Amino acid sequence: MTTEPRDAQPLEAESLPEAAAHSTPKQGREGGASQSLAQSSLAEDSSSHLSSNSHIARSPARNVLSFRTMQTRVTLLDGTLFTCIVEKRARGLHLLEKVCEHLNLLEKDYFGLSFRDADNNKNWLDPAKEIKKQVRGVPWNFAFNVKFYPPNPVQLSEDITRYFLCLQLRQDIVSGRLPCSFSTHTILGSYTVQSELGDYDPDECGPDYVSELCFAPNQTKEMEAKIMELHRTLRGISPVEAEMHFLENVKKLSMYGVDLHHAKDSEGVAIMLGVCNSGLLVYRDRLRINRFSWPKILKISYKRNNFYIKIRPGEFESIIGFKLLNHRAAKRLWKVCVEHHSFFRLLSPEEPPKKFLSLGSKFRYSGRTQIQSRRASAQISRPAPDFPRCISKRNMLSRSLDGASRTTASSSLVGSPAITVLPKANGRAHS
């Protein structure tokens, strides 16, 4: 499948202006000598003054680094904030590697950094491009998110990678981006409680011990009661096993890993275009009305605010067009399609065009593909890293190291960092 934009983009040329010629006005004959002596004396005094105060004039009052660096703020999946200083000319990959190093995350190809532009649209930071050329007119605030949802999370090598995937999916569920039925909410909620709190203990858990945990956009007492009922049946399951069961159930949802974009069809009807690991999906009134798998798509392109896909239904070729809000929205959707197709379908990423006067965008996916990422993950030989598990509730009853119960205040957001839970070998958890 070729991925070329339909509009040509002019090349930007930079030129430096020539140095301006400086001239001094001619002096008259009268008083020339006296004026010359006066100017000479002034020059000496000025030179002496600058020399004596050179340490003040040249003092680093303005730090040169402050003009070349920028403080970045990255919101992590557990709700914590990671700040670091990067050079303005640094590429996006540099910041992503800093975040992954902070998180002790090796399987980083599934993750990315997102930011909001001046119109509050979500954009993915291109690792191969300078940050300052992407983030313009807005603060350097980013969010660490899952960019490519693995179709089979069991194939991930490390527990810490699956844990961050669970955090992302819990946010997707609570925000409504990943709709679930009542029964699915209760099943996923019970595994979340087992992962965060461990085994049910009647001496430590009150009658409504899950009431302050967030499981769904419209959470009810009936749902919480069913979650507690299922949680009591999970005794002996470790946090790692609970997260595996959570992922095995959530990957079956129809909207798992679908990146939605607002659009209109050829008749002007409002629809949603979803990009996922298998292809491009079309939704109308929250119902999927069409699906175009990557093998059936021959070409994707955009022109102005129009987005096109060229497919081959049987032996005949056809082009289907959609209208986006504007040119930037069409290009954003095109880039997401290019990245998903490259990551999930190609053996290795395509090389960008090397021609200097090439038409269209030079954007290509620059990271490792899923196949390359799996090969790299198979080479990981370190012991399983220990990491804290965060609990997302306020005034929660948590277990201390000595087994005593205590009440701790924390944020109600998903993945609040106020309380961390470390897994124990026997399947229980301690904070």
PyMOL commands that set and color helices and strands:
alter all, ss='L'
color gray80, all
select helices_A, chain A and resi 32-52+54-57+64-68+92-103+131-133+153-155+159-175+182-197+221-234+239-250+294-296+327-345+370-378
alter helices_A, ss='H'
color red, helices_A
select strands_A, chain A and resi 2-3+69-75+81-87+111-116+122-124+141-146+259-264+270-275+279-284+287-293+297-303+306-311+318-323+389-390+396-399+405-408+420-423+429-430
alter strands_A, ss='S'
color yellow, strands_A
deselect
rebuild
show_as cartoon
